[in-house]
Amino acid sequence: MSGLIPVWAVACMLVAAALMANAPFLNNRLFLVGPERAPKPLVWRLVELSVYAAAVCLLGRGLEGLLGQVTAQKWEFYAVWVLVFLTLAFPGFVWRYLRRGASR
C-alpha cells in the first residue's frame, strides 16, 4: 500500500489544474487580483495561462517531493503536460470567445 499515490494528491492536482486553466478566461483582472481590464486582450490571457501552467507544474513537483523521490522528466513529459493543460482550458476559452461572443 505504501507504493500507491494518495488519492488526495491526485484530486488536488486535478482540481488545481482545472481551476487554473480556466481562470484567465473567467474574469478581466490580471492574475485574478490585478487591475481590471475591459476587455482583457488574448495576449494577456495566454501569458496568464502559461504562468498558471508553470504554477501547477511546480505544485505537482512539490507534491511528488512530499510523497517520495522526485523523478527527472524529459521534454516529452512537459510537451504532454502543456497539451493537457490546454485541453483543460478549452471550456473557459469556449465560454469566453465562442458562447459569449455569439450573444453580442
C-alpha positions in Angstrom: 0.0 0.0 0.0 2.9 2.4 0.6 3.7 2.5 -3.2 0.3 3.9 -4.1 -0.2 7.6 -4.7 -2.5 9.1 -2.2 -5.9 10.0 -3.6 -5.8 13.5 -2.1 -2.7 14.3 -4.1 -4.3 13.3 -7.4 -7.5 15.1 -6.6 -5.6 18.2 -5.6 -3.7 18.3 -8.8 -6.8 17.7 -11.0 -8.8 20.4 -9.2 -5.9 22.9 -9.3 -5.2 22.3 -12.9 -8.8 22.6 -14.0 -9.4 25.8 -12.0 -6.1 27.5 -13.0 -6.5 26.5 -16.7 -9.9 28.3 -16.8 -9.1 31.2 -14.6 -7.7 33.5 -17.3 -11.0 33.2 -19.3 -13.4 33.8 -16.4 -12.6 37.4 -15.5 -11.0 40.6 -16.8 -8.5 41.0 -13.9 -4.8 40.4 -14.4 -3.8 37.2 -12.4 -7.2 37.3 -10.6 -6.1 40.2 -8.3 -4.6 42.9 -10.6 -6.4 45.8 -12.2 -9.5 45.1 -14.2 -9.1 45.5 -17.9 -12.2 45.6 -20.1 -11.8 43.7 -22.3 -8.6 41.9 -21.5 -6.6 41.1 -24.6 -6.0 37.5 -25.7 -2.2 38.0 -25.2 -2.7 38.7 -21.5 -4.9 35.6 -21.2 -2.2 33.5 -22.8 0.5 34.9 -20.5 -1.7 34.1 -17.5 -2.3 30.7 -18.9 1.4 29.9 -19.2 2.2 31.3 -15.7 -0.7 29.2 -14.2 0.6 26.1 -16.1 4.0 26.6 -14.6 2.5 27.0 -11.1 0.5 23.8 -11.4 3.6 22.0 -12.6 5.5 23.3 -9.6 2.7 22.2 -7.3 2.9 18.7 -8.8 6.7 18.6 -8.3 6.2 19.8 -4.7 3.6 17.1 -4.1 5.8 14.5 -5.7 8.7 15.6 -3.4 6.4 15.4 -0.4 5.3 11.9 -1.2 8.6 10.4 -2.3 11.5 10.9 -4.6 11.2 13.4 -7.4 11.7 11.8 -10.8 13.6 13.6 -13.5 11.5 14.3 -16.6 12.5 14.8 -20.2 11.0 17.2 -22.7 8.2 14.8 -23.7 6.6 15.0 -20.3 6.4 18.8 -20.4 5.1 18.7 -24.0 2.3 16.4 -23.0 1.7 18.5 -19.8 1.2 21.7 -21.9 -1.3 19.9 -24.2 -3.2 18.5 -21.2 -3.3 22.0 -19.7 -4.6 23.5 -23.0 -7.2 20.8 -23.1 -8.4 21.7 -19.6 -8.5 25.4 -20.6 -10.8 24.7 -23.6 -14.2 25.1 -21.7 -13.1 28.6 -20.5 -12.0 29.5 -24.0 -15.3 28.4 -25.5 -17.2 30.3 -22.8 -15.3 33.5 -23.3 -14.8 33.6 -27.1 -17.4 31.4 -28.7 -20.5 31.3 -26.4 -20.4 34.8 -25.0 -19.2 36.4 -28.3 -22.2 35.0 -30.2 -24.7 36.7 -27.9 -23.2 40.2 -28.5 
